[in-house]
Every structure is written in C-alpha cells, then in structure tokens.
Amino acid sequence: MKVLLSTSTREDNPATISGIEKVFTVSEPLGIAYLAATLEQDGYDVEVLDCIAEGYDSKEFELFISRKKYDVIGISTYTPDWHIVVRNLKIIKTLYPESIIIIGGPHVNSMIKAGLGECLVKDSAFFDIAVYGEGEQTLLNIVRAISEKKSIANIAGTLWRNGKEEYRINPPQGLIKDINTIPFPALELLPLSKYRRTPSSYKRVPVRSILTARGCPYSCIFCDRGAFGFSVRKRTVDNVMREVDRLVTKFKTRELRIWDDVFTMDEKFTIEICKELKNYNLLWSCNGRVNMITSNILKHMKDAGCWAVDFGIESGNDKILKVINKKFTVQKAAEAIRMVKKSGMEVRTFFILGFPEETIETVQDTINFALFNDIDYATFYLPQAYPGTRLYDIAKKDMSLENDFSKYLITGKEASYINKNIGLKVIQVLQREAYRSFYRRPSYIFKRMLKIRTIEDIKRYLSAISILNV
C-alpha cells in the first residue's frame, strides 16, 4: 500500500505573499514526520510531500502527484490555508477517484472540536475522512483498516462521511499515554535543505526541531491547545537524548529548536535534559513562560548551550493580561526578561495588539513594554479568532466574523478579530509603528551591530531588514 502525506500548497499567486511572510520560519512539519514514522514502523510504504518547503503551487502539486498512484493520500491544513487545501482536494480526487483521501491538522482539529464539522463537509466534497485530536494512532487505524479491506466508518478520532452531505463524528481517540512509544519523526523523508528560519531564530545551521513533551495546562483565550490538550506528557530523558544523538550523527545538526509549549515547566526535567545536552557541541533555543523561570534553570540552560528563550507575553497591560487569561503580570514578565538577560541569553518576545477591551492606550502600553525592557527581538501580531478558542466565541458576539479563513494568517496584516474601540485601520497603523519604533532605534541597531561575530550573523541581519518595511 502506497501512502502520501502532504502539506498544503502555497498561494497560486506569489504576489499575494507579503514581505514579512517571506522571512518567517518554514520549519519541518514534525506532525507529519511523526505520522510517517508511525506508518513506516507498521510496514507501510510512505512518502512525504512538503509543498510549503518545495514552494509548490496547485499546478506543481498536480504534476507531482500525477506521476505516481497512491492508495491513501493525507493532507494537513492550518486555518489560513484551508481554502488552498480545498483546491488541492479536488485535484487529488479528480486524479485518483478510488483513493482514500484523509484531511487533518490544526484546522480540522479546531473545527471539529468547535462543533463546526459540518462546515468542513460543506466546503469540500472531495475528502473521505477527517482526523482530529492526536493523530498517530488514529491514522494508523485508518490505514490498517484500508489495507485489510475493513470499514473506516467507526474509527475513533474521525469525522467519517458517507456521500456528499452525510457524515458522522466518532468519539475522540484517547491521548497516547506513553509518548516514548512514538517513533522518532521521519526527517529523512523531508527536504531538509529547503527549510529556513527567521533571521532572529538561529545562530548556526543546520537547525533541527525536537519535542520533549506534549500538551499545555494553560488556557489563553486565543489558543485551543491543539491536538495535545491540557495534559502535559513528558518523554524520558533517555528517549529525548537518543533522538538528539540521531539528529547530530545522522542529520549533522548544529543547533536545536525545542518546540515544547513551555520547556521550562518542570525544573527537574529541564535540568536533567540540560545536563545531558552539555555532552554535545550544540546551540539551542526554546519556549519559556515568564512565571515558570528560575535562576537555577537558566544557569543550567546557559551552560548547556541555550542562547535564547522565547516568551509569549502578548500584552504590556495588566488588565489585558487578565482579559486574555495569561496568568501572570507585567511585572513578572519584566522580571523574567531581566533574569534571562542576566544569565547571558537573548530574549525573543511575542505580542498581540488589539485584544478585546483594548484601547489605543493599552496597545501603547504593550509597545512601550517592548521598547523599555531589554528585549532582543519582538514580534507584533494582530489577533486571530481561530475556531475552538474563546476569542472565536467573543468575536462572534462582538462583530460579524468573516468565514474567509485565508485572512487568519498570524504573520499578516489582517485581523479576524477587530477591536471595536480601535478599528482595523488604526490597529494596522499601530502594528507598523510598533515594528518601526522597536527596530529602528539607533541604540537597538548599535547593540545588534556589536553582536556581529561571523559572516553568518551578517547574512541573518541583512535578511531581517525586510521586517522593517511592514
């Protein structure tokens, strides 16, 4: 049995891609790589097509899949590219009417969990089954059933359709309790040379991604926590380090990106990982949380090669932090930044401008927070009301929420949630001002110049200049 797992294609019109989108990270699709490894472990012939990394539009996608027949084709979708996936699905079904077409990914998961499965069915008549929740076991069950010529109608964790309009949502698949049983992601199936990262997010190449845990216990109003849920499930230190060793020996990795939602959540676990990483000549960075940082953790992280910690701070105003349920204060955020900087590491921060109950003054508080704390890199997003989030529910009450998911791009200049106190045009102006005021400060430029050490540093900074044109 031949299985193809694919990402969505890019927009057919490259002119629609903004400058800031062009410099944002195109990272290995770990989710698909885990799915591929799971199927391979069970003996199936699996191929991965990463259209985003390859730069394929729909015509190039059609040409690629027309060269070889697949029994099962799975395609992953994020909310902003759902409209593109709808086109891709039609291409697949036209070429291979007998093949089983599976959809999955963050958008599918969010829509089904939000009770919007019917919208998926109405949007496209060209898929057979949709996977929601953690996908490894569910996809394996589907492929096994197809291989054994059994029904796929009652598999847990799926939306199954029988005809164009008839469908059934089956009960969820339970989370994998022991994630050490999941095989390492099949990176060898990916076009590794074609991935790129934002200029501020790496020091050395090649950079490879890794997860040491799944899940996040927090409930920010703009996040649906994805397929991994609230429960944090950690891998063993030994399991993590076997993957690190594989990344270094097989893939010549020189830098790691740890993609855990909050790598610093468990101090003991984090320190144990750091102690093991000291045995490798690796640089790395990770996601932290300002209320889950200690001097002890930071010391071990720095000693183990960590050079940067990312914080999703979102707002520089305490009232707005409460509105979005961040569970920390502006003071705590400032303290965490100082601690990281004192430890000798850099800080990357992420903000969102224009939340519910925001005013121009609270947005300015956020911009000022970015300017007057010792932050190395700041990104200013506009709010996106993804299905399945509390922000989505708020947006439905506060405004006429558009169903054009193509505008939900987190790195773009559109906002699916538009704050009625500010308006879209004003918040877009404030976003541009935030970027310009942060990155065009003479003091900031001087500090960055002092950090230049290699030709690679110069290349990174030159490619970052396009950000200033937002």
Disulfide bonds with the S-S distance in Angstrom:
none
